[in-house]
Amino acid sequence: MTEATKLAEKVSSKDPAVGLKAVASLRTLLERLERLQVENAREQGWSWQQIAAALDVSKQAVHKKHGGGGLLSRRRK
């Protein structure tokens, strides 16, 4: 069983301490996965607009979260 599967099971726990801890862990995992896929998209030449559309957020929101003048914003092909 994967860690994500274990966390998904814990989310439905009747014990709020277990469920909330699992939600926090899933949130962290989700943020890491999003960052990884945004990096992947930028490396493949995707525009901020394309990434925003795929994430169903505004271009400004995705650029603010992931652009930030760092390495990702400089990776253009």
mmCIF file of the N, C-alpha and C atoms, coordinates in Angstrom:
data_MODEL
# 
_entry.id   MODEL 
# 
loop_
_atom_site.group_PDB 
_atom_site.id 
_atom_site.type_symbol 
_atom_site.label_atom_id 
_atom_site.label_alt_id 
_atom_site.label_comp_id 
_atom_site.label_asym_id 
_atom_site.label_entity_id 
_atom_site.label_seq_id 
_atom_site.pdbx_PDB_ins_code 
_atom_site.Cartn_x 
_atom_site.Cartn_y 
_atom_site.Cartn_z 
_atom_site.occupancy 
_atom_site.B_iso_or_equiv 
_atom_site.pdbx_formal_charge 
_atom_site.auth_seq_id 
_atom_site.auth_comp_id 
_atom_site.auth_asym_id 
_atom_site.auth_atom_id 
_atom_site.pdbx_PDB_model_num 
ATOM 1   N N  . MET A 1 1  ? 0.849   -1.176 0.000   1.00 0.00 ? 1  MET A N  1 
ATOM 2   C CA . MET A 1 1  ? 0.000   0.000  0.000   1.00 0.00 ? 1  MET A CA 1 
ATOM 3   C C  . MET A 1 1  ? 0.900   1.246  0.000   1.00 0.00 ? 1  MET A C  1 
ATOM 4   N N  . THR A 1 2  ? 0.588   2.210  -0.853  1.00 0.00 ? 2  THR A N  1 
ATOM 5   C CA . THR A 1 2  ? 1.404   3.419  -0.935  1.00 0.00 ? 2  THR A CA 1 
ATOM 6   C C  . THR A 1 2  ? 1.095   4.371  0.213   1.00 0.00 ? 2  THR A C  1 
ATOM 7   N N  . GLU A 1 3  ? 2.013   5.295  0.426   1.00 0.00 ? 3  GLU A N  1 
ATOM 8   C CA . GLU A 1 3  ? 1.811   6.299  1.479   1.00 0.00 ? 3  GLU A CA 1 
ATOM 9   C C  . GLU A 1 3  ? 0.557   7.125  1.205   1.00 0.00 ? 3  GLU A C  1 
ATOM 10  N N  . ALA A 1 4  ? 0.339   7.484  -0.061  1.00 0.00 ? 4  ALA A N  1 
ATOM 11  C CA . ALA A 1 4  ? -0.849  8.267  -0.413  1.00 0.00 ? 4  ALA A CA 1 
ATOM 12  C C  . ALA A 1 4  ? -2.129  7.489  -0.113  1.00 0.00 ? 4  ALA A C  1 
ATOM 13  N N  . THR A 1 5  ? -2.118  6.184  -0.373  1.00 0.00 ? 5  THR A N  1 
ATOM 14  C CA . THR A 1 5  ? -3.285  5.351  -0.082  1.00 0.00 ? 5  THR A CA 1 
ATOM 15  C C  . THR A 1 5  ? -3.542  5.292  1.415   1.00 0.00 ? 5  THR A C  1 
ATOM 16  N N  . LYS A 1 6  ? -2.478  5.150  2.187   1.00 0.00 ? 6  LYS A N  1 
ATOM 17  C CA . LYS A 1 6  ? -2.612  5.130  3.647   1.00 0.00 ? 6  LYS A CA 1 
ATOM 18  C C  . LYS A 1 6  ? -3.191  6.446  4.154   1.00 0.00 ? 6  LYS A C  1 
ATOM 19  N N  . LEU A 1 7  ? -2.686  7.558  3.607   1.00 0.00 ? 7  LEU A N  1 
ATOM 20  C CA . LEU A 1 7  ? -3.191  8.869  4.026   1.00 0.00 ? 7  LEU A CA 1 
ATOM 21  C C  . LEU A 1 7  ? -4.663  9.029  3.650   1.00 0.00 ? 7  LEU A C  1 
ATOM 22  N N  . ALA A 1 8  ? -5.025  8.572  2.458   1.00 0.00 ? 8  ALA A N  1 
ATOM 23  C CA . ALA A 1 8  ? -6.420  8.678  2.017   1.00 0.00 ? 8  ALA A CA 1 
ATOM 24  C C  . ALA A 1 8  ? -7.344  7.914  2.956   1.00 0.00 ? 8  ALA A C  1 
ATOM 25  N N  . GLU A 1 9  ? -6.898  6.778  3.430   1.00 0.00 ? 9  GLU A N  1 
ATOM 26  C CA . GLU A 1 9  ? -7.705  6.008  4.381   1.00 0.00 ? 9  GLU A CA 1 
ATOM 27  C C  . GLU A 1 9  ? -7.835  6.743  5.711   1.00 0.00 ? 9  GLU A C  1 
ATOM 28  N N  . LYS A 1 10 ? -6.753  7.357  6.161   1.00 0.00 ? 10 LYS A N  1 
ATOM 29  C CA . LYS A 1 10 ? -6.764  8.059  7.445   1.00 0.00 ? 10 LYS A CA 1 
ATOM 30  C C  . LYS A 1 10 ? -7.658  9.304  7.414   1.00 0.00 ? 10 LYS A C  1 
ATOM 31  N N  . VAL A 1 11 ? -7.842  9.886  6.240   1.00 0.00 ? 11 VAL A N  1 
ATOM 32  C CA . VAL A 1 11 ? -8.675  11.080 6.121   1.00 0.00 ? 11 VAL A CA 1 
ATOM 33  C C  . VAL A 1 11 ? -10.098 10.803 6.587   1.00 0.00 ? 11 VAL A C  1 
ATOM 34  N N  . SER A 1 12 ? -10.567 9.584  6.403   1.00 0.00 ? 12 SER A N  1 
ATOM 35  C CA . SER A 1 12 ? -11.941 9.256  6.783   1.00 0.00 ? 12 SER A CA 1 
ATOM 36  C C  . SER A 1 12 ? -12.060 8.735  8.218   1.00 0.00 ? 12 SER A C  1 
ATOM 37  N N  . SER A 1 13 ? -10.981 8.852  8.980   1.00 0.00 ? 13 SER A N  1 
ATOM 38  C CA . SER A 1 13 ? -10.992 8.393  10.368  1.00 0.00 ? 13 SER A CA 1 
ATOM 39  C C  . SER A 1 13 ? -12.033 9.158  11.189  1.00 0.00 ? 13 SER A C  1 
ATOM 40  N N  . LYS A 1 14 ? -12.632 8.461  12.119  1.00 0.00 ? 14 LYS A N  1 
ATOM 41  C CA . LYS A 1 14 ? -13.574 9.107  13.054  1.00 0.00 ? 14 LYS A CA 1 
ATOM 42  C C  . LYS A 1 14 ? -12.826 9.960  14.086  1.00 0.00 ? 14 LYS A C  1 
ATOM 43  N N  . ASP A 1 15 ? -11.538 9.713  14.239  1.00 0.00 ? 15 ASP A N  1 
ATOM 44  C CA . ASP A 1 15 ? -10.710 10.473 15.172  1.00 0.00 ? 15 ASP A CA 1 
ATOM 45  C C  . ASP A 1 15 ? -10.221 11.739 14.469  1.00 0.00 ? 15 ASP A C  1 
ATOM 46  N N  . PRO A 1 16 ? -10.685 12.915 14.911  1.00 0.00 ? 16 PRO A N  1 
ATOM 47  C CA . PRO A 1 16 ? -10.284 14.155 14.247  1.00 0.00 ? 16 PRO A CA 1 
ATOM 48  C C  . PRO A 1 16 ? -8.768  14.365 14.224  1.00 0.00 ? 16 PRO A C  1 
ATOM 49  N N  . ALA A 1 17 ? -8.055  13.937 15.252  1.00 0.00 ? 17 ALA A N  1 
ATOM 50  C CA . ALA A 1 17 ? -6.602  14.118 15.275  1.00 0.00 ? 17 ALA A CA 1 
ATOM 51  C C  . ALA A 1 17 ? -5.954  13.349 14.130  1.00 0.00 ? 17 ALA A C  1 
ATOM 52  N N  . VAL A 1 18 ? -6.423  12.139 13.871  1.00 0.00 ? 18 VAL A N  1 
ATOM 53  C CA . VAL A 1 18 ? -5.891  11.319 12.780  1.00 0.00 ? 18 VAL A CA 1 
ATOM 54  C C  . VAL A 1 18 ? -6.295  11.910 11.434  1.00 0.00 ? 18 VAL A C  1 
ATOM 55  N N  . GLY A 1 19 ? -7.567  12.245 11.293  1.00 0.00 ? 19 GLY A N  1 
ATOM 56  C CA . GLY A 1 19 ? -8.074  12.789 10.034  1.00 0.00 ? 19 GLY A CA 1 
ATOM 57  C C  . GLY A 1 19 ? -7.428  14.109 9.649   1.00 0.00 ? 19 GLY A C  1 
ATOM 58  N N  . LEU A 1 20 ? -7.304  15.018 10.598  1.00 0.00 ? 20 LEU A N  1 
ATOM 59  C CA . LEU A 1 20 ? -6.724  16.325 10.301  1.00 0.00 ? 20 LEU A CA 1 
ATOM 60  C C  . LEU A 1 20 ? -5.236  16.236 9.994   1.00 0.00 ? 20 LEU A C  1 
ATOM 61  N N  . LYS A 1 21 ? -4.537  15.344 10.692  1.00 0.00 ? 21 LYS A N  1 
ATOM 62  C CA . LYS A 1 21 ? -3.117  15.150 10.386  1.00 0.00 ? 21 LYS A CA 1 
ATOM 63  C C  . LYS A 1 21 ? -2.959  14.604 8.968   1.00 0.00 ? 21 LYS A C  1 
ATOM 64  N N  . ALA A 1 22 ? -3.839  13.692 8.575   1.00 0.00 ? 22 ALA A N  1 
ATOM 65  C CA . ALA A 1 22 ? -3.803  13.142 7.223   1.00 0.00 ? 22 ALA A CA 1 
ATOM 66  C C  . ALA A 1 22 ? -4.100  14.221 6.187   1.00 0.00 ? 22 ALA A C  1 
ATOM 67  N N  . VAL A 1 23 ? -5.050  15.080 6.463   1.00 0.00 ? 23 VAL A N  1 
ATOM 68  C CA . VAL A 1 23 ? -5.365  16.182 5.544   1.00 0.00 ? 23 VAL A CA 1 
ATOM 69  C C  . VAL A 1 23 ? -4.152  17.093 5.367   1.00 0.00 ? 23 VAL A C  1 
ATOM 70  N N  . ALA A 1 24 ? -3.480  17.421 6.455   1.00 0.00 ? 24 ALA A N  1 
ATOM 71  C CA . ALA A 1 24 ? -2.282  18.264 6.375   1.00 0.00 ? 24 ALA A CA 1 
ATOM 72  C C  . ALA A 1 24 ? -1.192  17.588 5.553   1.00 0.00 ? 24 ALA A C  1 
ATOM 73  N N  . SER A 1 25 ? -1.006  16.297 5.749   1.00 0.00 ? 25 SER A N  1 
ATOM 74  C CA . SER A 1 25 ? 0.002   15.560 4.990   1.00 0.00 ? 25 SER A CA 1 
ATOM 75  C C  . SER A 1 25 ? -0.348  15.503 3.508   1.00 0.00 ? 25 SER A C  1 
ATOM 76  N N  . LEU A 1 26 ? -1.618  15.300 3.200   1.00 0.00 ? 26 LEU A N  1 
ATOM 77  C CA . LEU A 1 26 ? -2.058  15.288 1.802   1.00 0.00 ? 26 LEU A CA 1 
ATOM 78  C C  . LEU A 1 26 ? -1.871  16.658 1.158   1.00 0.00 ? 26 LEU A C  1 
ATOM 79  N N  . ARG A 1 27 ? -2.118  17.721 1.912   1.00 0.00 ? 27 ARG A N  1 
ATOM 80  C CA . ARG A 1 27 ? -1.917  19.073 1.393   1.00 0.00 ? 27 ARG A CA 1 
ATOM 81  C C  . ARG A 1 27 ? -0.454  19.290 1.015   1.00 0.00 ? 27 ARG A C  1 
ATOM 82  N N  . THR A 1 28 ? 0.454   18.843 1.866   1.00 0.00 ? 28 THR A N  1 
ATOM 83  C CA . THR A 1 28 ? 1.885   18.954 1.583   1.00 0.00 ? 28 THR A CA 1 
ATOM 84  C C  . THR A 1 28 ? 2.255   18.159 0.340   1.00 0.00 ? 28 THR A C  1 
ATOM 85  N N  . LEU A 1 29 ? 1.742   16.946 0.237   1.00 0.00 ? 29 LEU A N  1 
ATOM 86  C CA . LEU A 1 29 ? 2.003   16.112 -0.931  1.00 0.00 ? 29 LEU A CA 1 
ATOM 87  C C  . LEU A 1 29 ? 1.469   16.763 -2.195  1.00 0.00 ? 29 LEU A C  1 
ATOM 88  N N  . LEU A 1 30 ? 0.268   17.296 -2.132  1.00 0.00 ? 30 LEU A N  1 
ATOM 89  C CA . LEU A 1 30 ? -0.337  17.964 -3.284  1.00 0.00 ? 30 LEU A CA 1 
ATOM 90  C C  . LEU A 1 30 ? 0.493   19.161 -3.742  1.00 0.00 ? 30 LEU A C  1 
ATOM 91  N N  . GLU A 1 31 ? 0.979   19.951 -2.812  1.00 0.00 ? 31 GLU A N  1 
ATOM 92  C CA . GLU A 1 31 ? 1.807   21.111 -3.160  1.00 0.00 ? 31 GLU A CA 1 
ATOM 93  C C  . GLU A 1 31 ? 3.096   20.679 -3.857  1.00 0.00 ? 31 GLU A C  1 
ATOM 94  N N  . ARG A 1 32 ? 3.701   19.616 -3.360  1.00 0.00 ? 32 ARG A N  1 
ATOM 95  C CA . ARG A 1 32 ? 4.930   19.110 -3.984  1.00 0.00 ? 32 ARG A CA 1 
ATOM 96  C C  . ARG A 1 32 ? 4.662   18.602 -5.400  1.00 0.00 ? 32 ARG A C  1 
ATOM 97  N N  . LEU A 1 33 ? 3.559   17.873 -5.558  1.00 0.00 ? 33 LEU A N  1 
ATOM 98  C CA . LEU A 1 33 ? 3.213   17.355 -6.881  1.00 0.00 ? 33 LEU A CA 1 
ATOM 99  C C  . LEU A 1 33 ? 2.914   18.486 -7.859  1.00 0.00 ? 33 LEU A C  1 
ATOM 100 N N  . GLU A 1 34 ? 2.213   19.510 -7.394  1.00 0.00 ? 34 GLU A N  1 
ATOM 101 C CA . GLU A 1 34 ? 1.914   20.648 -8.260  1.00 0.00 ? 34 GLU A CA 1 
ATOM 102 C C  . GLU A 1 34 ? 3.202   21.341 -8.691  1.00 0.00 ? 34 GLU A C  1 
ATOM 103 N N  . ARG A 1 35 ? 4.094   21.578 -7.760  1.00 0.00 ? 35 ARG A N  1 
ATOM 104 C CA . ARG A 1 35 ? 5.371   22.226 -8.078  1.00 0.00 ? 35 ARG A CA 1 
ATOM 105 C C  . ARG A 1 35 ? 6.152   21.399 -9.104  1.00 0.00 ? 35 ARG A C  1 
ATOM 106 N N  . LEU A 1 36 ? 6.179   20.093 -8.899  1.00 0.00 ? 36 LEU A N  1 
ATOM 107 C CA . LEU A 1 36 ? 6.876   19.199 -9.820  1.00 0.00 ? 36 LEU A CA 1 
ATOM 108 C C  . LEU A 1 36 ? 6.287   19.282 -11.231 1.00 0.00 ? 36 LEU A C  1 
ATOM 109 N N  . GLN A 1 37 ? 4.964   19.281 -11.328 1.00 0.00 ? 37 GLN A N  1 
ATOM 110 C CA . GLN A 1 37 ? 4.337   19.309 -12.645 1.00 0.00 ? 37 GLN A CA 1 
ATOM 111 C C  . GLN A 1 37 ? 4.434   20.686 -13.306 1.00 0.00 ? 37 GLN A C  1 
ATOM 112 N N  . VAL A 1 38 ? 4.431   21.743 -12.522 1.00 0.00 ? 38 VAL A N  1 
ATOM 113 C CA . VAL A 1 38 ? 4.636   23.081 -13.095 1.00 0.00 ? 38 VAL A CA 1 
ATOM 114 C C  . VAL A 1 38 ? 6.060   23.178 -13.647 1.00 0.00 ? 38 VAL A C  1 
ATOM 115 N N  . GLU A 1 39 ? 7.036   22.672 -12.902 1.00 0.00 ? 39 GLU A N  1 
ATOM 116 C CA . GLU A 1 39 ? 8.417   22.661 -13.400 1.00 0.00 ? 39 GLU A CA 1 
ATOM 117 C C  . GLU A 1 39 ? 8.502   21.864 -14.698 1.00 0.00 ? 39 GLU A C  1 
ATOM 118 N N  . ASN A 1 40 ? 7.856   20.714 -14.725 1.00 0.00 ? 40 ASN A N  1 
ATOM 119 C CA . ASN A 1 40 ? 7.838   19.876 -15.912 1.00 0.00 ? 40 ASN A CA 1 
ATOM 120 C C  . ASN A 1 40 ? 7.233   20.630 -17.103 1.00 0.00 ? 40 ASN A C  1 
ATOM 121 N N  . ALA A 1 41 ? 6.114   21.280 -16.871 1.00 0.00 ? 41 ALA A N  1 
ATOM 122 C CA . ALA A 1 41 ? 5.445   22.026 -17.940 1.00 0.00 ? 41 ALA A CA 1 
ATOM 123 C C  . ALA A 1 41 ? 6.329   23.165 -18.457 1.00 0.00 ? 41 ALA A C  1 
ATOM 124 N N  . ARG A 1 42 ? 6.942   23.912 -17.550 1.00 0.00 ? 42 ARG A N  1 
ATOM 125 C CA . ARG A 1 42 ? 7.805   25.024 -17.963 1.00 0.00 ? 42 ARG A CA 1 
ATOM 126 C C  . ARG A 1 42 ? 9.014   24.508 -18.748 1.00 0.00 ? 42 ARG A C  1 
ATOM 127 N N  . GLU A 1 43 ? 9.583   23.400 -18.310 1.00 0.00 ? 43 GLU A N  1 
ATOM 128 C CA . GLU A 1 43 ? 10.721  22.821 -19.022 1.00 0.00 ? 43 GLU A CA 1 
ATOM 129 C C  . GLU A 1 43 ? 10.338  22.395 -20.440 1.00 0.00 ? 43 GLU A C  1 
ATOM 130 N N  . GLN A 1 44 ? 9.074   22.049 -20.624 1.00 0.00 ? 44 GLN A N  1 
ATOM 131 C CA . GLN A 1 44 ? 8.593   21.639 -21.943 1.00 0.00 ? 44 GLN A CA 1 
ATOM 132 C C  . GLN A 1 44 ? 8.046   22.816 -22.750 1.00 0.00 ? 44 GLN A C  1 
ATOM 133 N N  . GLY A 1 45 ? 8.231   24.012 -22.233 1.00 0.00 ? 45 GLY A N  1 
ATOM 134 C CA . GLY A 1 45 ? 7.866   25.203 -22.976 1.00 0.00 ? 45 GLY A CA 1 
ATOM 135 C C  . GLY A 1 45 ? 6.443   25.692 -22.800 1.00 0.00 ? 45 GLY A C  1 
ATOM 136 N N  . TRP A 1 46 ? 5.721   25.161 -21.841 1.00 0.00 ? 46 TRP A N  1 
ATOM 137 C CA . TRP A 1 46 ? 4.354   25.627 -21.614 1.00 0.00 ? 46 TRP A CA 1 
ATOM 138 C C  . TRP A 1 46 ? 4.364   27.066 -21.119 1.00 0.00 ? 46 TRP A C  1 
ATOM 139 N N  . SER A 1 47 ? 3.379   27.816 -21.535 1.00 0.00 ? 47 SER A N  1 
ATOM 140 C CA . SER A 1 47 ? 3.214   29.185 -21.042 1.00 0.00 ? 47 SER A CA 1 
ATOM 141 C C  . SER A 1 47 ? 2.513   29.152 -19.687 1.00 0.00 ? 47 SER A C  1 
ATOM 142 N N  . TRP A 1 48 ? 2.603   30.281 -18.985 1.00 0.00 ? 48 TRP A N  1 
ATOM 143 C CA . TRP A 1 48 ? 1.889   30.386 -17.720 1.00 0.00 ? 48 TRP A CA 1 
ATOM 144 C C  . TRP A 1 48 ? 0.389   30.256 -17.954 1.00 0.00 ? 48 TRP A C  1 
ATOM 145 N N  . GLN A 1 49 ? -0.095  30.744 -19.081 1.00 0.00 ? 49 GLN A N  1 
ATOM 146 C CA . GLN A 1 49 ? -1.519  30.654 -19.398 1.00 0.00 ? 49 GLN A CA 1 
ATOM 147 C C  . GLN A 1 49 ? -1.950  29.192 -19.563 1.00 0.00 ? 49 GLN A C  1 
ATOM 148 N N  . GLN A 1 50 ? -1.134  28.387 -20.237 1.00 0.00 ? 50 GLN A N  1 
ATOM 149 C CA . GLN A 1 50 ? -1.462  26.972 -20.407 1.00 0.00 ? 50 GLN A CA 1 
ATOM 150 C C  . GLN A 1 50 ? -1.488  26.238 -19.066 1.00 0.00 ? 50 GLN A C  1 
ATOM 151 N N  . ILE A 1 51 ? -0.517  26.536 -18.224 1.00 0.00 ? 51 ILE A N  1 
ATOM 152 C CA . ILE A 1 51 ? -0.464  25.906 -16.908 1.00 0.00 ? 51 ILE A CA 1 
ATOM 153 C C  . ILE A 1 51 ? -1.676  26.322 -16.087 1.00 0.00 ? 51 ILE A C  1 
ATOM 154 N N  . ALA A 1 52 ? -2.001  27.600 -16.116 1.00 0.00 ? 52 ALA A N  1 
ATOM 155 C CA . ALA A 1 52 ? -3.156  28.103 -15.375 1.00 0.00 ? 52 ALA A CA 1 
ATOM 156 C C  . ALA A 1 52 ? -4.436  27.417 -15.824 1.00 0.00 ? 52 ALA A C  1 
ATOM 157 N N  . ALA A 1 53 ? -4.604  27.261 -17.123 1.00 0.00 ? 53 ALA A N  1 
ATOM 158 C CA . ALA A 1 53 ? -5.812  26.608 -17.653 1.00 0.00 ? 53 ALA A CA 1 
ATOM 159 C C  . ALA A 1 53 ? -5.889  25.162 -17.173 1.00 0.00 ? 53 ALA A C  1 
ATOM 160 N N  . ALA A 1 54 ? -4.762  24.459 -17.181 1.00 0.00 ? 54 ALA A N  1 
ATOM 161 C CA . ALA A 1 54 ? -4.738  23.062 -16.740 1.00 0.00 ? 54 ALA A CA 1 
ATOM 162 C C  . ALA A 1 54 ? -5.067  22.933 -15.253 1.00 0.00 ? 54 ALA A C  1 
ATOM 163 N N  . LEU A 1 55 ? -4.653  23.928 -14.463 1.00 0.00 ? 55 LEU A N  1 
ATOM 164 C CA . LEU A 1 55 ? -4.922  23.926 -13.025 1.00 0.00 ? 55 LEU A CA 1 
ATOM 165 C C  . LEU A 1 55 ? -6.248  24.589 -12.670 1.00 0.00 ? 55 LEU A C  1 
ATOM 166 N N  . ASP A 1 56 ? -6.909  25.162 -13.667 1.00 0.00 ? 56 ASP A N  1 
ATOM 167 C CA . ASP A 1 56 ? -8.187  25.859 -13.479 1.00 0.00 ? 56 ASP A CA 1 
ATOM 168 C C  . ASP A 1 56 ? -8.061  27.025 -12.499 1.00 0.00 ? 56 ASP A C  1 
ATOM 169 N N  . VAL A 1 57 ? -6.986  27.802 -12.696 1.00 0.00 ? 57 VAL A N  1 
ATOM 170 C CA . VAL A 1 57 ? -6.765  29.025 -11.917 1.00 0.00 ? 57 VAL A CA 1 
ATOM 171 C C  . VAL A 1 57 ? -6.371  30.136 -12.892 1.00 0.00 ? 57 VAL A C  1 
ATOM 172 N N  . SER A 1 58 ? -6.253  31.350 -12.402 1.00 0.00 ? 58 SER A N  1 
ATOM 173 C CA . SER A 1 58 ? -5.851  32.447 -13.274 1.00 0.00 ? 58 SER A CA 1 
ATOM 174 C C  . SER A 1 58 ? -4.353  32.399 -13.555 1.00 0.00 ? 58 SER A C  1 
ATOM 175 N N  . LYS A 1 59 ? -3.970  33.007 -14.661 1.00 0.00 ? 59 LYS A N  1 
ATOM 176 C CA . LYS A 1 59 ? -2.552  33.103 -15.014 1.00 0.00 ? 59 LYS A CA 1 
ATOM 177 C C  . LYS A 1 59 ? -1.788  33.824 -13.903 1.00 0.00 ? 59 LYS A C  1 
ATOM 178 N N  . GLN A 1 60 ? -2.389  34.861 -13.374 1.00 0.00 ? 60 GLN A N  1 
ATOM 179 C CA . GLN A 1 60 ? -1.741  35.638 -12.320 1.00 0.00 ? 60 GLN A CA 1 
ATOM 180 C C  . GLN A 1 60 ? -1.516  34.790 -11.066 1.00 0.00 ? 60 GLN A C  1 
ATOM 181 N N  . ALA A 1 61 ? -2.498  33.956 -10.730 1.00 0.00 ? 61 ALA A N  1 
ATOM 182 C CA . ALA A 1 61 ? -2.386  33.125 -9.527  1.00 0.00 ? 61 ALA A CA 1 
ATOM 183 C C  . ALA A 1 61 ? -1.252  32.114 -9.660  1.00 0.00 ? 61 ALA A C  1 
ATOM 184 N N  . VAL A 1 62 ? -1.186  31.454 -10.814 1.00 0.00 ? 62 VAL A N  1 
ATOM 185 C CA . VAL A 1 62 ? -0.144  30.433 -10.988 1.00 0.00 ? 62 VAL A CA 1 
ATOM 186 C C  . VAL A 1 62 ? 1.238   31.081 -11.095 1.00 0.00 ? 62 VAL A C  1 
ATOM 187 N N  . HIS A 1 63 ? 1.315   32.237 -11.726 1.00 0.00 ? 63 HIS A N  1 
ATOM 188 C CA . HIS A 1 63 ? 2.602   32.914 -11.842 1.00 0.00 ? 63 HIS A CA 1 
ATOM 189 C C  . HIS A 1 63 ? 3.061   33.425 -10.479 1.00 0.00 ? 63 HIS A C  1 
ATOM 190 N N  . LYS A 1 64 ? 2.133   33.949 -9.702  1.00 0.00 ? 64 LYS A N  1 
ATOM 191 C CA . LYS A 1 64 ? 2.480   34.441 -8.361  1.00 0.00 ? 64 LYS A CA 1 
ATOM 192 C C  . LYS A 1 64 ? 2.979   33.295 -7.481  1.00 0.00 ? 64 LYS A C  1 
ATOM 193 N N  . LYS A 1 65 ? 2.325   32.145 -7.577  1.00 0.00 ? 65 LYS A N  1 
ATOM 194 C CA . LYS A 1 65 ? 2.679   31.011 -6.739  1.00 0.00 ? 65 LYS A CA 1 
ATOM 195 C C  . LYS A 1 65 ? 3.977   30.342 -7.184  1.00 0.00 ? 65 LYS A C  1 
ATOM 196 N N  . HIS A 1 66 ? 4.170   30.225 -8.500  1.00 0.00 ? 66 HIS A N  1 
ATOM 197 C CA . HIS A 1 66 ? 5.292   29.436 -8.995  1.00 0.00 ? 66 HIS A CA 1 
ATOM 198 C C  . HIS A 1 66 ? 6.341   30.242 -9.761  1.00 0.00 ? 66 HIS A C  1 
ATOM 199 N N  . GLY A 1 67 ? 5.996   31.446 -10.197 1.00 0.00 ? 67 GLY A N  1 
ATOM 200 C CA . GLY A 1 67 ? 6.933   32.237 -10.992 1.00 0.00 ? 67 GLY A CA 1 
ATOM 201 C C  . GLY A 1 67 ? 7.950   32.926 -10.129 1.00 0.00 ? 67 GLY A C  1 
ATOM 202 N N  . GLY A 1 68 ? 7.513   33.871 -9.391  1.00 0.00 ? 68 GLY A N  1 
ATOM 203 C CA . GLY A 1 68 ? 8.292   34.549 -8.384  1.00 0.00 ? 68 GLY A CA 1 
ATOM 204 C C  . GLY A 1 68 ? 9.691   35.008 -8.731  1.00 0.00 ? 68 GLY A C  1 
ATOM 205 N N  . GLY A 1 69 ? 10.023  35.137 -10.011 1.00 0.00 ? 69 GLY A N  1 
ATOM 206 C CA . GLY A 1 69 ? 11.346  35.601 -10.368 1.00 0.00 ? 69 GLY A CA 1 
ATOM 207 C C  . GLY A 1 69 ? 12.442  34.576 -10.146 1.00 0.00 ? 69 GLY A C  1 
ATOM 208 N N  . GLY A 1 70 ? 12.050  33.352 -9.759  1.00 0.00 ? 70 GLY A N  1 
ATOM 209 C CA . GLY A 1 70 ? 13.035  32.306 -9.522  1.00 0.00 ? 70 GLY A CA 1 
ATOM 210 C C  . GLY A 1 70 ? 13.380  31.550 -10.784 1.00 0.00 ? 70 GLY A C  1 
ATOM 211 N N  . LEU A 1 71 ? 13.901  30.386 -10.593 1.00 0.00 ? 71 LEU A N  1 
ATOM 212 C CA . LEU A 1 71 ? 14.371  29.555 -11.689 1.00 0.00 ? 71 LEU A CA 1 
ATOM 213 C C  . LEU A 1 71 ? 13.266  29.240 -12.694 1.00 0.00 ? 71 LEU A C  1 
ATOM 214 N N  . LEU A 1 72 ? 12.067  28.978 -12.217 1.00 0.00 ? 72 LEU A N  1 
ATOM 215 C CA . LEU A 1 72 ? 10.986  28.607 -13.130 1.00 0.00 ? 72 LEU A CA 1 
ATOM 216 C C  . LEU A 1 72 ? 10.665  29.705 -14.130 1.00 0.00 ? 72 LEU A C  1 
ATOM 217 N N  . SER A 1 73 ? 10.678  30.936 -13.685 1.00 0.00 ? 73 SER A N  1 
ATOM 218 C CA . SER A 1 73 ? 10.323  32.031 -14.602 1.00 0.00 ? 73 SER A CA 1 
ATOM 219 C C  . SER A 1 73 ? 11.379  32.257 -15.662 1.00 0.00 ? 73 SER A C  1 
ATOM 220 N N  . ARG A 1 74 ? 12.596  31.752 -15.442 1.00 0.00 ? 74 ARG A N  1 
ATOM 221 C CA . ARG A 1 74 ? 13.669  31.932 -16.416 1.00 0.00 ? 74 ARG A CA 1 
ATOM 222 C C  . ARG A 1 74 ? 13.761  30.770 -17.400 1.00 0.00 ? 74 ARG A C  1 
ATOM 223 N N  . ARG A 1 75 ? 13.036  29.696 -17.160 1.00 0.00 ? 75 ARG A N  1 
ATOM 224 C CA . ARG A 1 75 ? 13.103  28.525 -18.030 1.00 0.00 ? 75 ARG A CA 1 
ATOM 225 C C  . ARG A 1 75 ? 12.153  28.687 -19.195 1.00 0.00 ? 75 ARG A C  1 
ATOM 226 N N  . ARG A 1 76 ? 12.644  29.243 -20.233 1.00 0.00 ? 76 ARG A N  1 
ATOM 227 C CA . ARG A 1 76 ? 11.838  29.426 -21.448 1.00 0.00 ? 76 ARG A CA 1 
ATOM 228 C C  . ARG A 1 76 ? 12.565  28.853 -22.620 1.00 0.00 ? 76 ARG A C  1 
ATOM 229 N N  . LYS A 1 77 ? 11.835  28.162 -23.482 1.00 0.00 ? 77 LYS A N  1 
ATOM 230 C CA . LYS A 1 77 ? 12.440  27.602 -24.698 1.00 0.00 ? 77 LYS A CA 1 
ATOM 231 C C  . LYS A 1 77 ? 11.978  28.392 -25.902 1.00 0.00 ? 77 LYS A C  1 
# 
